[in-house]
Amino acid sequence: MPSALICGSLAYDTIMVFQDQFKNHILPDKVHILNVSFLVPRMRREFGGCAGNIAYNLKLLGGNPIPMATVGQDFGPYREHFDACEIRLDHVKEIEDLYTAQAFITTDLDDNQITAFHPGAMMRSYENHVRDVKDVGFGIVGPDGYEAMLQNSREFAELGIPFIFDPGQAMPLFNGKELTTMIEQATYVTVNDYESNLLQEKTGLSEKDIAERVKAYIITRGPKGSEVHTQGGELHIPAANAMRVVDPTGCGDAYRAGLIFGLMNGMDMATTGRIASLMGALKIEHLGPQNQRFDYDEFAEQFRQQFGYALR
């Protein structure tokens, strides 16, 4: 099976849980003098970053991910983790005088999140090149350094490799013209509902306009499922049922791994979207982005139970 090149961040996630709702402590009419402190009795450190999370989830499905990222002097434990998962790291560059990217995530009881992100070595991710990776059949450009995202999109397009553009949290880095260019270079675009509104505002493009420039414009809407917008119309993907809702961190990345797997295996968008939806549901049942465990056969049985038909 061809490799999937996963461009984005490898990061450590420090995840904290606030045993209340942010809305009870943030006064909308006082945000100009915001000064809040949240007591977080629960805290843990996880392996994360969009490239790491997508690669981990794609490997669970039996895919062949190649994460491409820059990391720092503290990458050792993450390296051991991915070595144990048999995920390639030959396109992960270690920069000795910097730290690996770090995300500090606080989640409230409504599953809202406030995140602080230190990019660290990620800011030099432009030192890696898509063109240097052999035998790539598909790719994704996820949140990363500014120069790297522009470069990776351009090189995927120049090489004729189909890829997903997933601007995510990096969207504020770009102006409307830059975002429009990356949309037009991409084969697919995926965002959540908030990011969709922001993307349309920054580019001046409607959902229909974006869908006309790619094979599919995919918008996730949490428990409401997701939508696939194409030139031929709109397809609704139902949300898969989770046995329990434990932690939303990394669900979007799990969803994207499902998209990549379905698209690389030539599945139709209805099935691909359901694979992605189930990946997100299986992730939300576990703490952290990379603690769920299953193989393809177990996943396929879950898929049959949830959606009433078998994966081929």
N, C-alpha and C positions, 0 to 999 in steps of 0.2 A: 504494500500500500504506500503511495507517495506520502511524503512528510507534509505536515502543516507547520508553517513558520509563524510563531506566536510572538509578535513584537509588542513590547510593553515593559512594565516594571516587574522586578522581583523585589519584594519588600517584607519587612517584619511588621506585623500588625499587633499593636498593643490595644486590646479590646476591654473596655470598661462598661459596666452596666449601671445605669442610674435608676434607682428603684422608685421612679415617679415619672411624670410627664413633663417634657420641656415646656409645654404651653402653660403650665401652672407657675412657671418661674421667669418666663420671658414676656415682658409687657410690650405689646406692639407699639404703644405710643411713647415708649422710653428707649427704643433701640439705639437712639443717637447717644445715649449715655450708658450703654450696656455694660454691666459689671456683675457677672453671675458666677457662682461656684457650685459645682455638683459633687456631692458625696458619692463615691463609687466604691462600695465595699468589695465588689467582685472585679478582679482584673486577671487577664491572662495574656500571654504572648503567643502569636501564631505565625506560621509561614503564610505569606500573602503576596500582594501585588497582582495586577491583572494578568500579566503573562504567566506567572507562577500558578495562579488559580485555574486559568484556562487550560494550561498544559496538564495540570494534575487531573482535572476532570476529563479531558480528552483521553488521557492514558487509561482511566477507569473503563472507558468505552471500548478500548482496544485500538485507539488511534495511535499515530506516530508523531507526537508533537516535538518541535524544536523551539524552545524558548530562546529569544534573542534579547539580551539586556546587558546593562552594566551594573556591577555590584561593588561593594566595598570590602574593607579589611575584615569585617565581621561576618562574612558570608559562610564560614565553615559549617555551622549547624544546618543551614539550608542546603548546602552542597551534599552533606551526608544524607539528608532526607530525600533529595531527588535521586541520588545514587541508589538508595534503597528502592525507590519507585521505578528505577531503570529509565529515567528521563534524561535525555541527552543534555549536556551542558557545554558542548564544544563551541557554542556561539554566545556564551555568557562570559563577558570580560570583567576581570577583577581589577579594581583600581585601588592600590594599596593605601593611599593617603586620604581616602574618603570612607564614609560609612555607607552601607547599604541603605536604600530608601526606607523610611520608617513612617508608618501611619498610626496615629493615635485616635482611636475611634470610641466615642461614647454613644451608647444606645439607650433609649428610654423604653418605658413599658409599652409604648405604642409602636415600637420598632422604628422610630425616627432616629436618625444618626447625625451627630456633629463630628466632623473629622478634621484633624490637623495633620498635614503631610510634610515631612522633610524629604526633599528629593535626593539629597546626597549624590551618590555616584550616578544616579539616573540622568543627571544633567549632562553627562558625557556620553549618553547612549548613541549620539550621532556618529561615534567612532566605529560602530558596527554598521555593516551594509547588507541589505537584502541580496545584492548581486553576488556576494561571497558565499552564499549558502547553496549547495547543490541539491538537485532532485526534489525541489519543492513543488507540490501540486496545488497548494492553497495557502492563504495567509490571512492574518488579521493585523490591523494597525490599531492597537489599543492605546489608552492614555500613557503618555511617555513624555520625554523632553520635547520642547518646541521644534528644534531643528530636526530631531530624529523622526518625528511624525510626518513632517513635510517630505523628508528624504525617503522614508520607507514607502509612503504612498506613491511617490514619483517612481521609485525603482520597481515596485510591483507592477505598475502600469507599463513601464518601459519594457519589462521582461514578459508581459502578457500573462502574468500569474493572477488568477482571480483572487480577490481578497475582500474582506469585510472592513469597512471603516467604522470604528467605534470610538468616537471622540471623548465620551464620558466626562470625567471631571476635568479633563484638559481643555474643554471647549473654550473657557475664558481666555486661553492663551492666543487664540486666533481671531482674526477679523473675518468679516463676511466673505470677502473675496477668497481668502485662503481656505476657508471651510468649503466654499462652493467648488473650488478646484479639486480638493480631496474627494468630495462627493462624486464629481464627474470622473475622477480616476478610478474610483472604487467599483466593485461589482455589486456589493450589498452595503447597506448602511443600517446600523442598529443603535438604538438609543432607548432610554426609558421615557415616560411621559413628560416629566419635567424637562429633560434634555431635548426632547422633540420641540417643545415650545421655544426653548432658548435657541435651538438651531434654526428654526424658522424665523425667529426675530432677528438673528444676526445676519442671516443670508438673504432675507426677504423672499425666500422660497416657501411655498405651501407644501403640505404633505403630498399633494398630487404632483407638484413640480419636482420634488425630490424623487418620487417614485418613477417619474419619466426619465430620470437620468441614470437609474440603476436597475438591476433585475428585481430587487425587492428592497423596500424600506420597512424595517421591522421595528415596531414600537412596543415595549413591554409596559404593562399597566398593573403590575403587582397581582393581587388576588382577583382582578378582573380579567386576567389572561393577557393576551398580546394580540397585536394586529400585524398582518403582512400586507403592505400596500404595493401593488404592482401596476404596470400599465394596463393590465386587464381587469383591475378592480381591487377590492379589499377582501381579505380572508381573516376571519376571527379564529384565534387559537385559544381553546379553553385552558384555564389554569388547572394543573394537575393537583390532586388532593394530597396534602402532607398529613402524615399521621399525627404530627405535633409541630407547632411553630416554636423553634428554639432560638435561632439566630439568623438574621437576614444577611449577615456579612458574607459576601462572595456569591450570593445567589445569581446576580447578573452575569458573573463570569462563568458559572456553571451552565447557565442558559446559553451563553455564547459557545461554549464547548459543544453543546448539543447541536447548535446550528452548524458548526463546522463539520461535525461528524455526519450529520444528515446530508449536507450539501456535497461533501466529498464522496459520499456513497451513492450519489445520484437519486436520492429520495425526493419525492414531491414536497412542496412547501407545507402542505397540511401535516404530513408525517414528520418532516424536519422540525416544524414548530412544536409539535407535541413531544418529540424527543427533548427539545430544549426546555419545554415547560416542566417535564418530569425531572430533568436534571436539576432544575432550580428547586423543585419540591423536595427532592432527596437531600439536597444541600441544607435547606432550611431546618431540617430535622436534627441537625448536628451543630455543636458549637464550633466556631472557626470556619475558615474557608476550605480547609483540606483535611478534614477528619472523617468524612463519610467513606465507607469501604463497600465495594461491590464489584462484580465482574459483568461482562456483557450479557451472559445468560441470565443472571439475576435481574439485570436491568430490563431485558426483553420480557421477562415474565411479569415484572411490575407494569411495563407498558401495556401488555395484553390485558391485565386486570383493570387498569385505569381507563383505557380507551376502547377496549372491546375488539381489537384485532391484533394480529401478530406482525412483528417486524420481519421483513424478509431477510 
